Amino acid sequence: MKNDDLRADRDELDHFAPRTPAKRSNNLVMQVAAGVFLGGLALWLVQLITTMLYAKLMLATVTFGG
């Protein structure tokens, strides 16, 4: 090959302004915590209702329209 020296040149960092690191706001932390809590509560309620319906079905106490 004609050009075997294929090393990348360093970028000039002089014209790039350094970014300040973004701080997470406390609001975002509270939203994530509330989402996790409400999601867990919803899953618990679904499990409770499913267990109650399954118990009624096993005891044959489910009545349909009567």
N, C-alpha and C positions, 0 to 999 in steps of 0.2 A: 504494500500500500504506500501511497505517496506521503500521507501525513499520519505517521504512527503516534505522534505525541498528542493524544486526545484528552488532555487534562482540562477541567473546567476552570475558567477564570473566576476569581473572587468578585463578588458584587461590591460595588462601591456603596457603602452604607452612609455616606455623608449626606445624601439628599433624602434619606428616610428619617422622618421624625419619630422618636421613640414613643410608643404608646404607654399610657399609664395603665397599670393593671386594674381591671374592672372589679369592683367590690360587689359582692352579692348583697342585695338589699335584704333587710330583715323581713320585708313583706313576702318575698319569694320563699323564704324558709318557712314562714307561717302557712303559706298556701300549700306547700308540699306536705307539711305536717298535717294540715287539715284534710288534704286529699287522702293520705294514707289512713288516717283515723276513720274518715267517712267510708272509705272503701272496705276497711275491715269490719265496720259496723254493718254495712250492707251485706257482706258475705255471711256474717254471723246470723243476720235476720233470715236470709235465704236458707241457710242450713237449719235454722230452728223451724221454719215453716215446712220445709221438706221432711224433717223428722216427725213433725206432728201429723202430717198427711200420711206418712208411711205407717205410723203407729195406728192411726184410725183405719187404714186399709187392712193391716194385719189383724186388728180386732174386729173387723167386719162391721164397723159402726158407721160406715159412710153411707149416707142416703142420698139418692139422686132425685130431686124434685118431688119428694113425697113427704 
